[in-house]
Amino acid sequence: MFKRVDWQSKDKQGESMRAAGYRIPGAAWGVWGILVVVAGVLGALLGSSGAASLTIGLSVTGVVLLSLLLLFAIKVADQWEKAVVLRFGRFVGLRGPGIFWLTPIVETAPVWIDHRVMVTPFRAEKTLTKDTVPVDVDAVLFWLVWDAEKAALEVEDYRVAIAWAAQTALREVIGQKDLAEILVGRALMDRELQKIIDERTTPWGVTVQSVEIRDVVIPQDLEDAMSRQAQAERERQARVILGESEKQIAQSFADASQAYRNNPTALHLRAMNMLFEGLKEKGALVIVPSSAVETMNLGGLMGMASLAREALNPSVSTTESSEEG
């Protein structure tokens, strides 16, 4: 279901207002005012000179008619505009930018074409994707008129036609893609839309410069489900990484055990290093299994460590001996 949006009616209103303003530009009003003053002065001069009333009337009427002629004949187009001129309903050419002349009654300029880059927002509401997911998509179209003649003669209202062409193209592209492709492939969709819309608008003298998708809105329930799925995927990856880490640690211990298996000296040195690291801190308590004491001769090693500790802290040993005495 297509929905007519407010900006289309605003464009029509603005275009009609601009056309009304172009019929009588400020320059024409200025010339008309000057000629009206001239007609008044001329009538006064002729009256003071004793001219006949008919002569005065004809002179003043001629100047007034000339002012009216210039009022409706002088037209002004801005730098970015061109006027489409028709003579008795037939196209005769383009006029502007700048000041130009139209023959009253014979020639008209019903359409004024803006050659600047135009911006048209459009959207597709509740459009089903290829995997039957309803989405709302907002986009912006940047376009310009490169052939004013075609834009005026080939299509009734090129602004509205471009808006509808963009909207239908957006719906077609959405229907050909899955939701995942729409969410991660916006740049590709932009290029596809630009190509489709440009092919449709080229016969109208309009070229599409770019199309940009602003937002893709999906149902709230689906958004929550996708969020839970993403969280579960991250949790799974975390568990896999933890399992790989445990596996690597176990393999390292297995390799170390193989190194110590046939080298008891290295095992004893490792045990001494562990005891030394544990006894460096004051008040450290080291718990060693009895099996380790028997297999690695840790009893003698612990005695040696105790002697080393007393040698490093003689004051503590003296205090302990005095207390025992």
Backbone torsions as a table, in degrees:
resi	resn	phi	psi	omega
1	MET	NA	123.5	179.3
2	PHE	-87.0	147.7	-177.7
3	LYS	-126.9	122.9	179.1
4	ARG	-77.9	127.2	-176.3
5	VAL	-99.9	166.6	-172.0
6	ASP	-69.7	-29.5	-173.5
7	TRP	-66.1	-22.4	178.6
8	GLN	-69.0	-45.1	178.4
9	SER	-66.1	-33.9	177.7
10	LYS	-65.7	-39.6	178.4
11	ASP	-62.9	-41.8	180.0
12	LYS	-63.3	-43.7	179.9
13	GLN	-63.6	-44.0	179.3
14	GLY	-64.2	-37.7	-179.7
15	GLU	-67.7	-40.6	179.1
16	SER	-67.2	-36.4	177.6
17	MET	-65.5	-41.4	178.8
18	ARG	-64.9	-40.4	179.2
19	ALA	-63.7	-39.9	178.6
20	ALA	-64.0	-37.8	178.9
21	GLY	-69.2	-31.0	-178.4
22	TYR	-75.0	-20.1	-178.9
23	ARG	-63.3	-39.1	179.8
24	ILE	-130.2	90.9	179.2
25	PRO	-74.0	171.1	-178.9
26	GLY	-63.8	-34.9	178.8
27	ALA	-61.8	-40.1	179.6
28	ALA	-66.1	-41.0	177.3
29	TRP	-62.3	-38.0	179.5
30	GLY	-64.1	-45.5	178.4
31	VAL	-63.4	-41.4	179.1
32	TRP	-61.5	-43.7	179.8
33	GLY	-63.3	-40.4	179.1
34	ILE	-64.0	-43.4	-179.0
35	LEU	-67.8	-34.6	176.0
36	VAL	-63.7	-41.1	176.6
37	VAL	-64.0	-41.9	178.0
38	VAL	-60.5	-41.6	178.9
39	ALA	-62.0	-40.6	178.3
40	GLY	-65.4	-44.0	179.6
41	VAL	-64.8	-41.1	179.6
42	LEU	-62.2	-42.8	178.3
43	GLY	-62.4	-39.7	179.5
44	ALA	-66.4	-41.6	179.3
45	LEU	-65.4	-43.4	179.7
46	LEU	-65.7	-36.7	178.8
47	GLY	-66.3	-40.4	180.0
48	SER	-71.3	-24.5	179.1
49	SER	-84.6	-3.2	177.6
50	GLY	82.7	23.7	179.3
51	ALA	-71.2	158.7	-179.4
52	ALA	-67.2	153.0	-178.8
53	SER	-62.5	-37.8	179.1
54	LEU	-62.3	-41.2	179.7
55	THR	-65.0	-43.4	178.5
56	ILE	-62.0	-45.2	-178.7
57	GLY	-63.0	-44.4	-180.0
58	LEU	-64.9	-39.5	-179.1
59	SER	-65.2	-48.7	-179.5
60	VAL	-64.2	-41.2	179.2
61	THR	-63.8	-39.6	179.2
62	GLY	-62.8	-43.3	179.0
63	VAL	-65.7	-39.6	179.3
64	VAL	-65.3	-42.8	177.8
65	LEU	-63.4	-38.9	176.4
66	LEU	-62.4	-40.5	178.4
67	SER	-64.0	-40.7	177.5
68	LEU	-66.2	-37.6	177.8
69	LEU	-61.1	-47.0	179.5
70	LEU	-68.6	-30.9	-180.0
71	LEU	-61.1	-40.7	-178.2
72	PHE	-95.1	-6.7	-177.5
73	ALA	-97.2	-32.2	-177.5
74	ILE	-79.9	128.3	177.4
75	LYS	-128.7	152.0	179.2
76	VAL	-134.1	126.4	176.1
77	ALA	-111.0	139.3	178.1
78	ASP	-71.1	171.4	-174.8
79	GLN	-58.5	-33.9	-174.7
80	TRP	-95.8	11.3	-173.6
81	GLU	-122.1	157.5	170.0
82	LYS	-140.3	142.9	179.9
83	ALA	-102.1	135.6	176.3
84	VAL	-90.0	116.7	-174.2
85	VAL	-101.5	130.2	176.1
86	LEU	-116.5	138.3	176.2
87	ARG	-116.5	111.4	-173.3
88	PHE	52.3	39.9	175.9
89	GLY	86.9	-4.4	-179.4
90	ARG	-106.4	141.4	-179.0
91	PHE	-69.7	129.2	-179.9
92	VAL	-120.4	-12.6	178.0
93	GLY	151.7	-178.2	179.0
94	LEU	-110.7	146.2	178.4
95	ARG	-126.4	149.0	177.1
96	GLY	101.6	169.6	2.5
97	PRO	-78.4	163.7	-178.5
98	GLY	107.0	-164.6	-178.3
99	ILE	-88.7	141.7	177.5
100	PHE	-150.0	174.0	-171.5
101	TRP	-120.3	135.1	172.6
102	LEU	-119.2	136.0	176.2
103	THR	-76.0	116.6	-178.6
104	PRO	-57.3	144.5	178.5
105	ILE	74.1	-38.8	-176.9
106	VAL	-83.1	-45.3	-175.5
107	GLU	-115.7	146.7	177.4
108	THR	-137.9	158.5	175.5
109	ALA	-127.1	78.9	-174.1
110	PRO	-74.7	-21.1	-175.1
111	VAL	-127.4	134.3	175.0
112	TRP	-119.6	123.7	-173.6
113	ILE	-102.5	130.4	177.3
114	ASP	-95.3	122.9	-177.5
115	HIS	-94.8	7.0	177.0
116	ARG	-78.2	164.4	176.2
117	VAL	-69.9	126.0	-178.4
118	MET	-104.7	152.0	179.9
119	VAL	-119.0	125.5	-179.0
120	THR	-127.7	112.0	174.2
121	PRO	-80.6	143.6	177.0
122	PHE	-149.2	164.7	-175.7
123	ARG	-152.9	161.9	174.9
124	ALA	-126.6	119.0	-176.1
125	GLU	-103.7	135.9	175.3
126	LYS	51.8	46.8	179.5
127	THR	-95.8	132.4	-177.2
128	LEU	-81.5	133.2	174.0
129	THR	-80.1	-178.7	-179.8
130	LYS	-63.1	-32.2	176.9
131	ASP	-96.6	28.7	171.9
132	THR	55.9	48.5	174.1
133	VAL	-113.6	122.3	179.3
134	PRO	-75.1	129.4	-179.3
135	VAL	-133.9	153.8	171.6
136	ASP	-112.0	125.4	-176.3
137	VAL	-124.1	129.1	174.9
138	ASP	-108.2	138.3	-179.5
139	ALA	-145.1	166.2	179.3
140	VAL	-130.0	135.5	-179.0
141	LEU	-112.5	129.9	176.0
142	PHE	-111.2	121.2	-174.4
143	TRP	-147.8	166.0	176.4
144	LEU	-151.1	158.1	178.5
145	VAL	-90.3	120.1	178.5
146	TRP	-103.3	-15.0	178.0
147	ASP	-135.2	99.9	-176.5
148	ALA	-66.0	-32.0	-179.7
149	GLU	-63.5	-47.9	179.0
150	LYS	-65.5	-40.2	-179.2
151	ALA	-62.4	-30.6	-178.9
152	ALA	-87.3	-33.5	-171.7
153	LEU	-101.3	-25.4	-174.0
154	GLU	-90.4	-18.3	-177.1
155	VAL	-143.0	145.5	-175.6
156	GLU	-65.1	-53.3	179.6
157	ASP	-135.5	99.1	-172.6
158	TYR	-66.9	-27.8	178.3
159	ARG	-65.2	-48.9	179.4
160	VAL	-66.8	-39.7	179.7
161	ALA	-61.6	-40.9	178.4
162	ILE	-65.1	-40.4	179.6
163	ALA	-62.2	-45.9	179.4
164	TRP	-67.5	-39.3	178.3
165	ALA	-61.9	-40.6	178.9
166	ALA	-66.2	-40.9	-178.6
167	GLN	-67.2	-44.2	179.1
168	THR	-66.2	-37.4	177.6
169	ALA	-64.5	-39.4	178.4
170	LEU	-62.7	-42.1	178.2
171	ARG	-64.7	-38.8	179.1
172	GLU	-64.4	-43.4	-179.4
173	VAL	-66.6	-40.2	178.7
174	ILE	-62.3	-42.1	-179.2
175	GLY	-66.7	-16.9	-179.6
176	GLN	-96.2	-0.8	-175.2
177	LYS	-125.7	150.6	171.9
178	ASP	-76.6	164.3	-178.7
179	LEU	-61.5	-40.6	-179.8
180	ALA	-62.0	-38.9	178.6
181	GLU	-65.6	-35.4	179.3
182	ILE	-69.5	-40.3	-175.8
183	LEU	-71.4	-36.1	-175.5
184	VAL	-104.0	-10.9	-175.9
185	GLY	-117.9	48.7	-178.7
186	ARG	-66.6	-38.6	-179.5
187	ALA	-61.6	-40.5	178.3
188	LEU	-66.3	-40.3	177.0
189	MET	-63.4	-38.8	177.9
190	ASP	-58.5	-45.0	-179.2
191	ARG	-67.2	-40.6	179.2
192	GLU	-64.1	-43.8	179.1
193	LEU	-63.4	-42.4	179.1
194	GLN	-59.8	-42.6	-179.3
195	LYS	-65.6	-45.2	-177.5
196	ILE	-65.9	-47.5	-177.9
197	ILE	-66.2	-38.8	-179.7
198	ASP	-64.5	-37.5	177.3
199	GLU	-64.1	-34.6	-179.1
200	ARG	-77.9	-31.5	-174.4
201	THR	-95.6	-13.4	179.7
202	THR	-58.0	-42.2	176.7
203	PRO	-62.2	-15.7	178.6
204	TRP	-93.6	4.4	-178.3
205	GLY	78.3	23.2	-177.9
206	VAL	-120.0	136.9	175.8
207	THR	-119.3	142.8	-179.1
208	VAL	-97.4	122.9	179.5
209	GLN	-83.8	-43.5	-179.9
210	SER	-164.5	158.3	174.8
211	VAL	-130.5	132.4	-179.1
212	GLU	-128.9	124.6	175.6
213	ILE	-82.9	122.5	-176.1
214	ARG	-87.6	-42.0	-173.2
215	ASP	-155.1	146.9	174.5
216	VAL	-125.9	116.8	-177.2
217	VAL	-109.3	125.8	178.9
218	ILE	-112.5	162.9	178.9
219	PRO	-58.1	147.3	-176.2
220	GLN	-63.3	-39.2	179.5
221	ASP	-61.8	-42.5	179.2
222	LEU	-67.4	-36.7	177.8
223	GLU	-63.5	-40.7	177.2
224	ASP	-64.8	-42.5	179.6
225	ALA	-63.4	-40.5	178.3
226	MET	-66.3	-35.2	177.0
227	SER	-65.4	-43.6	177.9
228	ARG	-64.5	-38.1	178.2
229	GLN	-63.0	-41.6	179.1
230	ALA	-65.8	-39.3	177.4
231	GLN	-64.9	-41.1	178.1
232	ALA	-65.1	-37.5	178.7
233	GLU	-65.5	-41.6	177.6
234	ARG	-65.1	-38.1	177.4
235	GLU	-64.2	-41.0	178.7
236	ARG	-63.4	-43.1	179.0
237	GLN	-63.5	-37.9	177.9
238	ALA	-63.9	-42.3	178.9
239	ARG	-66.3	-38.7	178.2
240	VAL	-63.8	-42.6	178.5
241	ILE	-64.2	-40.4	177.7
242	LEU	-63.3	-42.1	178.1
243	GLY	-63.6	-40.5	177.2
244	GLU	-63.3	-38.5	178.6
245	SER	-64.3	-44.5	178.0
246	GLU	-61.8	-38.1	178.6
247	LYS	-64.5	-43.4	178.6
248	GLN	-65.1	-39.3	178.2
249	ILE	-64.5	-44.4	179.2
250	ALA	-61.8	-39.3	178.3
251	GLN	-65.3	-36.7	177.5
252	SER	-64.7	-42.3	177.4
253	PHE	-64.4	-38.1	178.7
254	ALA	-64.3	-41.5	177.7
255	ASP	-65.0	-39.4	178.9
256	ALA	-65.7	-39.5	179.2
257	SER	-63.6	-36.5	176.6
258	GLN	-65.1	-35.9	178.3
259	ALA	-69.0	-37.2	-179.5
260	TYR	-83.0	-15.3	-172.5
261	ARG	-62.3	-44.1	-176.6
262	ASN	-105.4	17.4	-178.9
263	ASN	-141.7	80.3	-178.4
264	PRO	-63.1	-28.7	178.6
265	THR	-63.4	-45.8	177.4
266	ALA	-61.4	-37.4	178.2
267	LEU	-64.4	-41.6	179.0
268	HIS	-65.8	-41.6	178.0
269	LEU	-61.7	-38.0	177.8
270	ARG	-65.5	-40.3	178.7
271	ALA	-64.8	-40.1	177.5
272	MET	-64.3	-40.7	179.0
273	ASN	-63.4	-40.1	178.2
274	MET	-63.3	-42.8	178.5
275	LEU	-65.5	-40.1	179.2
276	PHE	-62.9	-42.8	178.3
277	GLU	-63.9	-36.3	-179.8
278	GLY	-72.6	-30.3	-177.0
279	LEU	-91.3	-5.5	179.0
280	LYS	-64.6	-36.6	-179.7
281	GLU	-79.9	140.4	179.3
282	LYS	-68.2	139.2	179.1
283	GLY	69.5	18.7	-179.8
284	ALA	-73.5	141.2	178.3
285	LEU	-117.2	122.6	-178.0
286	VAL	-112.4	122.5	178.2
287	ILE	-106.4	121.6	-177.3
288	VAL	-121.2	128.0	177.9
289	PRO	-59.9	148.0	180.0
290	SER	-64.3	-33.1	178.5
291	SER	-64.2	-37.2	177.9
292	ALA	-67.3	-35.3	178.7
293	VAL	-63.7	-41.4	-178.1
294	GLU	-72.6	-42.8	-173.2
295	THR	-76.7	-33.0	-175.0
296	MET	-109.3	9.1	178.2
297	ASN	56.9	44.3	-176.9
298	LEU	-75.1	-16.6	178.8
299	GLY	-61.2	-51.3	178.3
300	GLY	-64.1	-37.1	-179.7
301	LEU	-65.9	-39.7	179.2
302	MET	-67.0	-35.3	175.8
303	GLY	-64.4	-43.6	177.8
304	MET	-62.0	-40.0	178.1
305	ALA	-63.9	-37.1	178.2
306	SER	-65.2	-43.8	177.2
307	LEU	-61.3	-40.8	178.7
308	ALA	-64.0	-36.6	179.1
309	ARG	-66.4	-41.3	178.8
310	GLU	-65.5	-35.5	179.0
311	ALA	-67.4	-36.2	179.1
312	LEU	-73.9	-27.7	-177.5
313	ASN	-127.4	72.8	-177.9
314	PRO	-65.8	-29.3	-178.9
315	SER	-65.0	-37.4	178.7
316	VAL	-65.9	-38.8	-179.5
317	SER	-66.1	-40.9	179.9
318	THR	-63.3	-42.1	-179.3
319	THR	-64.1	-43.4	179.9
320	GLU	-63.2	-38.6	-178.6
321	SER	-67.7	-39.8	178.7
322	SER	-64.6	-40.7	178.4
323	GLU	-63.4	-37.4	179.9
324	GLU	-69.8	-35.7	177.1
325	GLY	-65.2	NA	NA
